[in-house]
Amino acid sequence: MFPDPSKSIPAVKICGITQEQQARDIIALGADALGINFWPKSKRYLPLEKAGWLPRIYDSTTLVAVLVNADAQTLDTLVEERLVHILQLHGDESPDQVAALMDRGAHVIKALAVRDRDSLARIGDYPCQSILLDAYNPGLYGGTGETFPWDLAVVAREQFPDKRIILSGGLTPGNVREAVLATRPAAVDVASGVESSPGIKDLAMVRQFIQQAKAGA
Ligand SMILES: O=C(O)c1ccccc1N[C@@H]1O[C@H](COP(=O)(O)O)[C@@H](O)[C@H]1O
């Protein structure tokens, strides 16, 4: 999923895909990774029983399962059946839980809600290399379409140079270029900002988002 960091071009993850044809269209537009939301309360929820198409595109992209405090059975299915390449954890998962998943061979992105500089200290607690920074919104776990102060992403990169910082939260085709230039993340991630309705992506917006994210300095 992650390109050569020396090129300063971020990977692009389009999140909350619910349909196989949209997945194929978005891969063709140049997305580096697709997010599938397995959290039942998400507006973009895809039940495991309806995810039978994932193996058909598994070799064409990087598939990321978006999860919030997932139960053991869901994690077992995702890890053991290799439905996805990466687990993106948006809940209250502890560093030990992340370490246990990594011990089982899972690649993990830990998402952290950013409110202020103090929120960044938790980055160092987690053993995974990839940390996604999202907007803080009490009671909500992500996918809100809200931004957080991007200077905090710069601080995160400087304080934790060994981590891959993924920027998310309220990104759109209209602001992603500015966000990339300001923060130089390893990747950007968007759900709400490229949708016509929850779980349905607007392909023109996706195309524009990818172009803007990868436009370079
Ligand atoms: O998209 C969701 O519904 C969602 C629900 C719970 C946790 C994470 C979710 N999505 C992730 O949230 C961020 C930001 O999304 P947005 O662009 O602000 O809508 C992104 O990482 C999504 O993958």
Ligand as a Chemical Component Dictionary entry (heavy atoms), coordinates in Angstrom:
data_LIG
# 
_chem_comp.id                   LIG 
_chem_comp.type                 NON-POLYMER 
_chem_comp.pdbx_formal_charge   0 
_chem_comp.three_letter_code    LIG 
# 
loop_
_chem_comp_atom.comp_id 
_chem_comp_atom.atom_id 
_chem_comp_atom.alt_atom_id 
_chem_comp_atom.type_symbol 
_chem_comp_atom.charge 
_chem_comp_atom.model_Cartn_x 
_chem_comp_atom.model_Cartn_y 
_chem_comp_atom.model_Cartn_z 
_chem_comp_atom.pdbx_ordinal 
LIG O1  O1  O 0 -16.611 5.364  7.742  1  
LIG C1  C1  C 0 -17.147 5.024  8.797  2  
LIG O2  O2  O 0 -18.371 4.921  8.913  3  
LIG C2  C2  C 0 -16.304 4.729  10.006 4  
LIG C3  C3  C 0 -16.931 4.276  11.138 5  
LIG C4  C4  C 0 -16.188 3.956  12.259 6  
LIG C5  C5  C 0 -14.825 4.082  12.248 7  
LIG C6  C6  C 0 -14.185 4.545  11.105 8  
LIG C7  C7  C 0 -14.887 4.873  9.987  9  
LIG N1  N1  N 0 -14.279 5.352  8.851  10 
LIG C8  C8  C 0 -12.954 5.890  8.845  11 
LIG O3  O3  O 0 -12.975 7.193  9.428  12 
LIG C9  C9  C 0 -11.950 7.988  8.857  13 
LIG C10 C10 C 0 -12.433 9.363  8.463  14 
LIG O4  O4  O 0 -13.542 9.297  7.634  15 
LIG P1  P1  P 0 -14.113 10.606 6.879  16 
LIG O5  O5  O 0 -13.331 10.754 5.601  17 
LIG O6  O6  O 0 -13.920 11.769 7.785  18 
LIG O7  O7  O 0 -15.532 10.297 6.609  19 
LIG C11 C11 C 0 -11.391 7.201  7.699  20 
LIG O8  O8  O 0 -10.205 6.610  8.159  21 
LIG C12 C12 C 0 -12.370 6.101  7.477  22 
LIG O9  O9  O 0 -11.652 4.955  7.090  23 
# 
loop_
_chem_comp_bond.comp_id 
_chem_comp_bond.atom_id_1 
_chem_comp_bond.atom_id_2 
_chem_comp_bond.value_order 
_chem_comp_bond.pdbx_ordinal 
LIG O1  C1  DOUB 1  
LIG C1  O2  SING 2  
LIG C1  C2  SING 3  
LIG C2  C3  SING 4  
LIG C2  C7  DOUB 5  
LIG C3  C4  DOUB 6  
LIG C4  C5  SING 7  
LIG C5  C6  DOUB 8  
LIG C6  C7  SING 9  
LIG C7  N1  SING 10 
LIG N1  C8  SING 11 
LIG C8  O3  SING 12 
LIG C8  C12 SING 13 
LIG O3  C9  SING 14 
LIG C9  C10 SING 15 
LIG C9  C11 SING 16 
LIG C10 O4  SING 17 
LIG O4  P1  SING 18 
LIG P1  O5  DOUB 19 
LIG P1  O6  SING 20 
LIG P1  O7  SING 21 
LIG C11 O8  SING 22 
LIG C11 C12 SING 23 
LIG C12 O9  SING 24 
# 
